[in-house]
Amino acid sequence: MTDRCRAGVFVTLLFVAATGCASARGAEEWTPLFNGKDLTGWETYLGKPYQQTEPIGVNKDPNGVFTVKDGAIYVTGETFGVISTVKEYENYRLRLEVKWGEKRWPPRADKKRDAGILYHAHGEFGSHGPWTKSQESQIQEGDFGDYYTLQTVASATVKRDEKSFKTYDPSGVFQDHANGPIVKSEDHEKPRGEWNVVEVVCNGDTSTHIVNGHVVNVLTNGRKREGDKAVPLTKGKIQIQSEGAEVFYRKIELRPLTAEEMKESPVTKPALLPNAPPAPNQIARIFNGKDLSGWEGDTRLWRVENETIIGETTPERRPDGCFRALSTTFSAAAKRFFPLSSSHAYFSSALLSSFQRADA
């Protein structure tokens, strides 16, 4: 165990796991979510194929995006979408193994291999572009364990004085978070072609991302919108993304947290914060899905493909890598513009419609 892990009391109290000591509870307490033979217990949703206008839909997979190969769920990545548990889960520890294949597909054929684990997924399929409203533990080359919100809200302790992406730091400043990633504290991904063990621990409205035995992100105060109120987000389906890259998943298993584990929390958090994701009547579309009309920025870094704004640059160029909404519907002149960092970024037209109106 590293000195960093020793310093985090939450690792010792809640997870014993980061060191693998949980085996004392007995392997029989782990329930396989995938039987290694077929997709029993799972259902699929596929969005719009590349350069097409209509989503494929639920449990329709004409090109075999999700199949079983050599005892693993094989995801080709050809079409964006998810494979989802039929059941919902709460207060659990999820563990799986994942490795990259070679194939990549447009619009990410020349980009980082990308996928993700969506947890606490709720609502209709396709409620967030090709995804479902949820929280995400990122599976992307170099970014295992990053956290994303998909029409949800959570809080985390992050490094102080960061002007761009926020990075998880257990001793940092506590901040609420609605859009963009919380970057993992450290990189523990194995080289491409090797199996990685990824875990997500969900304890009430708190979740922890673990990569190859290392805690890399802790989120709390997870919330979703019900009407005009924020309510704790504590349960939902578990989903695996297809996002333009060939990827394999095996040994997908889950166990409930014990009563003792549920009493412990990896963070000391304030009372539930009141803000929530924007309501439907407070959402306005700021991207037309065709071109960059109404936006400004460095056009060398950004382009539109398949109704998607795509950008990629290095951290050194990040200060120049953003666009701003120009429409007077948004108070850009009053310091309320919406910057999009172009560091390996992907923004669908559905996602960009999810910013709350500044004048609402």
C-alpha positions as CSV (number, residue, x, y, z in Angstrom):
1,M,0.0,0.0,0.0
2,T,1.3,3.4,-0.9
3,D,1.8,6.2,1.6
4,R,-1.0,8.1,-0.1
5,C,-3.4,5.2,0.6
6,R,-2.2,4.9,4.2
7,A,-3.0,8.6,4.7
8,G,-6.6,8.1,3.6
9,V,-8.5,6.7,6.5
10,F,-11.4,6.1,4.2
11,V,-9.4,3.5,2.3
12,T,-8.8,1.6,5.5
13,L,-12.3,1.9,6.9
14,L,-14.6,1.4,3.9
15,F,-12.6,-0.7,1.4
16,V,-10.1,-3.0,3.1
17,A,-10.5,-3.6,-0.7
18,A,-7.8,-1.6,-2.1
19,T,-5.5,-4.2,-0.6
20,G,-7.6,-7.2,-1.5
21,C,-8.4,-8.2,2.1
22,A,-12.1,-8.5,1.4
23,S,-11.6,-12.2,0.5
24,A,-12.3,-13.0,4.2
25,R,-16.0,-12.5,3.6
26,G,-16.1,-15.4,1.2
27,A,-16.3,-15.6,-2.5
28,E,-19.9,-16.9,-2.3
29,E,-21.1,-13.4,-1.4
30,W,-20.2,-12.1,-4.9
31,T,-23.0,-12.5,-7.5
32,P,-22.0,-12.8,-11.2
33,L,-23.9,-10.3,-13.3
34,F,-22.5,-11.9,-16.5
35,N,-22.5,-15.7,-16.8
36,G,-19.7,-15.8,-19.4
37,K,-21.9,-17.6,-21.9
38,D,-24.7,-15.3,-23.1
39,L,-26.3,-11.9,-22.3
40,T,-29.0,-13.2,-19.9
41,G,-29.9,-10.5,-17.5
42,W,-28.8,-7.7,-19.8
43,E,-30.6,-5.6,-22.4
44,T,-29.2,-3.2,-25.0
45,Y,-29.8,0.3,-26.4
46,L,-28.1,1.6,-29.5
47,G,-28.2,5.2,-30.7
48,K,-27.8,6.6,-34.2
49,P,-25.2,4.8,-36.4
50,Y,-22.5,7.0,-37.8
51,Q,-24.0,9.6,-40.2
52,Q,-27.5,8.2,-39.8
53,T,-30.5,10.1,-38.4
54,E,-32.5,7.5,-36.4
55,P,-31.4,5.5,-33.3
56,I,-31.5,1.7,-33.6
57,G,-33.3,1.4,-30.2
58,V,-33.8,-1.2,-27.5
59,N,-32.7,-4.8,-27.8
60,K,-32.0,-4.4,-31.5
61,D,-28.4,-5.1,-32.5
62,P,-28.2,-5.9,-36.2
63,N,-24.4,-5.5,-36.4
64,G,-23.6,-7.4,-33.2
65,V,-22.2,-4.5,-31.2
66,F,-22.6,-6.5,-28.0
67,T,-21.8,-10.2,-28.1
68,V,-20.0,-12.9,-26.0
69,K,-16.5,-13.9,-27.1
70,D,-14.1,-16.1,-25.2
71,G,-16.0,-15.7,-21.9
72,A,-16.2,-11.9,-22.1
73,I,-18.7,-9.4,-23.2
74,Y,-17.2,-8.2,-26.5
75,V,-18.1,-4.6,-27.5
76,T,-17.2,-3.7,-31.0
77,G,-17.8,0.0,-30.4
78,E,-19.2,0.5,-33.9
79,T,-22.4,2.3,-32.7
80,F,-22.7,4.4,-29.6
81,G,-25.0,2.9,-27.0
82,V,-25.1,0.8,-23.8
83,I,-25.6,-2.8,-22.6
84,S,-27.6,-2.5,-19.3
85,T,-28.5,-4.7,-16.4
86,V,-32.2,-5.4,-16.3
87,K,-32.3,-4.9,-12.6
88,E,-31.4,-1.9,-10.4
89,Y,-28.9,-2.0,-7.6
90,E,-28.0,0.0,-4.6
91,N,-25.4,-0.2,-1.8
92,Y,-23.0,-2.5,-3.5
93,R,-19.5,-3.1,-4.7
94,L,-19.1,-3.8,-8.4
95,R,-16.0,-5.5,-9.8
96,L,-15.0,-6.3,-13.3
97,E,-12.1,-6.8,-15.6
98,V,-11.6,-4.8,-18.8
99,K,-9.1,-4.7,-21.7
100,W,-8.9,-2.8,-25.0
101,G,-9.0,-4.4,-28.4
102,E,-7.6,-2.8,-31.5
103,K,-10.5,-1.6,-33.7
104,R,-11.7,2.0,-33.5
105,W,-14.7,3.5,-35.4
106,P,-15.7,7.0,-36.6
107,P,-16.2,9.6,-35.3
108,R,-13.4,8.4,-32.9
109,A,-11.3,6.4,-35.4
110,D,-8.3,8.5,-34.7
111,K,-9.0,9.3,-31.0
112,K,-8.3,7.7,-27.7
113,R,-10.1,4.5,-27.1
114,D,-13.2,5.3,-25.1
115,A,-15.9,3.5,-23.1
116,G,-17.3,3.8,-19.6
117,I,-19.2,2.2,-16.7
118,L,-22.5,4.0,-16.1
119,Y,-24.0,3.4,-12.6
120,H,-27.2,4.6,-10.9
121,A,-28.6,4.8,-14.5
122,H,-32.3,5.8,-14.4
123,G,-35.0,7.0,-16.7
124,E,-35.5,6.1,-20.3
125,F,-32.8,4.7,-22.7
126,G,-31.5,7.5,-24.8
127,S,-32.3,10.2,-22.2
128,H,-28.8,11.6,-22.6
129,G,-27.9,11.3,-26.3
130,P,-27.1,7.6,-26.8
131,W,-26.7,7.1,-23.0
132,T,-29.0,7.1,-20.0
133,K,-29.0,9.6,-17.2
134,S,-26.5,8.3,-14.7
135,Q,-23.0,8.8,-13.1
136,E,-20.0,7.5,-15.0
137,S,-16.7,5.8,-14.1
138,Q,-14.6,6.6,-17.2
139,I,-13.0,3.8,-19.2
140,Q,-10.7,5.7,-21.6
141,E,-7.1,5.4,-22.5
142,G,-5.1,7.2,-19.8
143,D,-8.3,8.3,-18.0
144,F,-9.5,5.2,-16.1
145,G,-11.5,6.3,-13.1
146,D,-12.4,9.9,-14.2
147,Y,-15.9,10.9,-13.1
148,Y,-18.6,12.3,-15.3
149,T,-22.2,13.4,-14.6
150,L,-24.9,12.6,-17.1
151,Q,-27.7,14.9,-16.1
152,T,-26.8,14.3,-12.5
153,V,-24.9,16.3,-9.8
154,A,-22.3,15.3,-7.2
155,S,-19.6,16.8,-5.0
156,A,-15.9,16.0,-4.5
157,T,-12.8,17.2,-2.8
158,V,-10.5,18.6,-5.6
159,K,-7.1,20.2,-5.9
160,R,-7.1,23.9,-5.1
161,D,-6.6,26.7,-7.7
162,E,-7.3,24.6,-10.8
163,K,-8.7,26.7,-13.5
164,S,-9.7,24.0,-16.0
165,F,-10.6,20.4,-15.2
166,K,-10.9,19.5,-11.5
167,T,-8.7,16.7,-10.1
168,Y,-9.7,14.6,-7.2
169,D,-7.7,15.2,-4.0
170,P,-8.8,13.7,-0.7
171,S,-7.2,16.6,1.1
172,G,-8.4,19.3,-1.3
173,V,-11.3,21.8,-1.3
174,F,-14.9,20.5,-1.3
175,Q,-16.8,21.5,-4.4
176,D,-20.1,20.8,-6.0
177,H,-19.9,19.6,-9.6
178,A,-22.5,19.5,-12.4
179,N,-20.6,19.3,-15.8
180,G,-17.3,18.0,-17.1
181,P,-15.0,15.5,-15.4
182,I,-13.5,15.1,-12.0
183,V,-10.1,13.8,-13.1
184,K,-8.8,10.7,-11.2
185,S,-6.0,11.4,-8.7
186,E,-3.5,9.0,-10.3
187,D,-3.1,6.9,-13.4
188,H,-3.1,3.1,-12.6
189,E,-4.2,1.8,-16.0
190,K,-2.2,-1.1,-17.4
191,P,-0.8,-1.1,-21.0
192,R,-3.2,-1.8,-23.8
193,G,-4.0,-5.5,-24.2
194,E,-3.7,-6.3,-20.5
195,W,-6.7,-6.8,-18.2
196,N,-7.5,-4.1,-15.7
197,V,-9.6,-4.6,-12.6
198,V,-12.0,-1.8,-12.2
199,E,-14.4,-1.4,-9.2
200,V,-17.2,1.0,-8.2
201,V,-18.4,1.1,-4.6
202,C,-21.8,2.7,-4.1
203,N,-22.8,3.5,-0.5
204,G,-25.9,5.6,-0.4
205,D,-25.2,8.8,-2.4
206,T,-21.4,8.3,-2.2
207,S,-19.4,6.4,-4.8
208,T,-15.8,5.4,-5.1
209,H,-13.8,4.5,-8.2
210,I,-11.0,2.0,-7.8
211,V,-8.5,1.1,-10.6
212,N,-6.3,-2.0,-10.1
213,G,-6.6,-1.7,-6.4
214,H,-6.1,2.0,-6.1
215,V,-8.8,4.5,-5.0
216,V,-8.6,7.3,-7.6
217,N,-11.9,9.2,-7.1
218,V,-14.6,9.6,-4.4
219,L,-17.9,11.4,-5.1
220,T,-20.6,12.3,-2.7
221,N,-24.0,14.1,-2.5
222,G,-25.0,12.4,-5.7
223,R,-28.3,13.8,-6.9
224,K,-30.9,13.7,-9.6
225,R,-33.9,15.9,-10.5
226,E,-37.4,15.0,-9.5
227,G,-39.7,17.9,-10.5
228,D,-38.0,21.0,-9.4
229,K,-36.1,19.4,-6.5
230,A,-32.8,17.6,-6.1
231,V,-33.1,14.2,-4.5
232,P,-30.4,11.7,-3.5
233,L,-29.2,9.4,-6.3
234,T,-28.6,6.1,-4.6
235,K,-29.7,3.3,-7.0
236,G,-30.1,2.4,-10.6
237,K,-29.1,0.1,-13.4
238,I,-25.4,-0.7,-14.3
239,Q,-24.5,0.0,-17.9
240,I,-21.4,-0.5,-20.1
241,Q,-20.9,1.9,-23.0
242,S,-20.1,1.3,-26.6
243,E,-18.3,4.5,-27.7
244,G,-16.2,3.9,-30.8
245,A,-13.6,1.4,-29.5
246,E,-13.3,-2.4,-29.3
247,V,-13.3,-3.5,-25.7
248,F,-13.8,-6.7,-23.6
249,Y,-15.4,-7.1,-20.2
250,R,-15.3,-10.3,-18.1
251,K,-15.8,-11.4,-14.5
252,I,-18.5,-8.9,-13.9
253,E,-19.7,-9.4,-10.3
254,L,-21.3,-7.6,-7.5
255,R,-21.8,-8.0,-3.8
256,P,-24.0,-6.0,-1.3
257,L,-22.2,-3.8,1.2
258,T,-22.4,-5.1,4.8
259,A,-24.2,-3.1,7.5
260,E,-20.8,-2.2,8.9
261,E,-19.6,-0.9,5.6
262,M,-22.7,1.2,5.1
263,K,-22.1,2.9,8.4
264,E,-18.7,4.1,7.2
265,S,-18.2,6.9,4.7
266,P,-15.0,7.7,2.7
267,V,-15.6,11.4,3.1
268,T,-16.9,13.9,5.6
269,K,-19.6,15.8,3.7
270,P,-21.8,18.8,4.4
271,A,-25.6,18.7,4.3
272,L,-27.2,17.8,0.9
273,L,-26.7,20.7,-1.4
274,P,-29.9,22.1,-2.9
275,N,-29.0,22.5,-6.6
276,A,-30.2,20.0,-9.2
277,P,-29.7,19.3,-12.9
278,P,-31.8,21.7,-15.1
279,A,-35.4,21.0,-15.6
280,P,-36.7,20.4,-19.1
281,N,-38.3,23.8,-19.3
282,Q,-35.0,25.4,-18.4
283,I,-33.1,23.8,-21.2
284,A,-32.3,25.5,-24.5
285,R,-30.4,24.1,-27.4
286,I,-27.1,25.9,-28.1
287,F,-25.7,23.6,-30.8
288,N,-27.5,23.0,-34.1
289,G,-25.9,19.6,-34.8
290,K,-24.6,20.8,-38.2
291,D,-21.9,23.4,-37.8
292,L,-20.3,25.9,-35.3
293,S,-22.7,28.7,-35.9
294,G,-23.0,30.8,-32.8
295,W,-19.6,29.7,-31.4
296,E,-16.2,31.2,-31.5
297,G,-12.7,29.7,-30.8
298,D,-9.7,28.1,-32.4
299,T,-11.1,26.2,-35.4
300,R,-7.9,24.2,-35.7
301,L,-9.0,22.4,-32.5
302,W,-12.7,21.8,-33.2
303,R,-14.9,20.2,-35.9
304,V,-18.4,18.8,-36.3
305,E,-19.0,15.2,-37.3
306,N,-22.2,13.2,-37.0
307,E,-24.0,15.9,-35.0
308,T,-21.1,16.1,-32.6
309,I,-18.6,18.8,-31.7
310,I,-15.2,17.1,-31.4
311,G,-12.0,18.7,-30.1
312,E,-8.7,17.4,-29.0
313,T,-5.5,19.2,-27.9
314,T,-2.8,19.1,-25.3
315,P,-3.0,20.4,-21.7
316,E,-0.5,23.2,-22.7
317,R,-3.0,24.5,-25.3
318,R,-6.0,24.1,-23.1
319,P,-6.4,27.9,-22.3
320,D,-7.1,28.5,-26.0
321,G,-9.2,25.5,-26.5
322,C,-12.7,26.7,-25.9
323,F,-15.7,28.1,-27.6
324,R,-18.3,30.5,-26.2
325,A,-22.0,30.8,-26.8
326,L,-22.7,34.0,-28.7
327,S,-26.5,33.9,-28.6
328,T,-28.1,36.7,-26.5
329,T,-30.2,34.0,-25.0
330,F,-27.2,33.3,-22.8
331,S,-25.5,36.0,-20.9
332,A,-22.0,35.5,-22.3
333,A,-21.2,39.2,-21.9
334,A,-22.1,38.9,-18.2
335,K,-19.5,36.2,-17.4
336,R,-21.9,33.4,-17.9
337,F,-20.5,31.7,-21.0
338,F,-20.1,28.0,-21.4
339,P,-16.4,27.0,-22.1
340,L,-15.7,23.6,-23.6
341,S,-12.2,22.4,-23.0
342,S,-11.0,20.7,-26.2
343,S,-8.7,18.2,-24.4
344,H,-9.9,15.0,-26.0
345,A,-13.4,16.3,-25.8
346,Y,-16.7,15.0,-27.3
347,F,-20.0,16.9,-27.1
348,S,-23.1,15.6,-28.7
349,S,-26.0,17.9,-29.7
350,A,-28.1,16.3,-27.0
351,L,-25.5,16.9,-24.4
352,L,-25.1,20.5,-25.3
353,S,-28.8,21.0,-24.9
354,S,-28.4,20.2,-21.2
355,F,-26.8,23.5,-20.1
356,Q,-29.1,25.5,-17.9
357,R,-30.3,28.8,-19.3
358,A,-28.5,31.7,-17.7
359,D,-31.6,33.9,-17.8
360,A,-33.9,31.3,-16.3
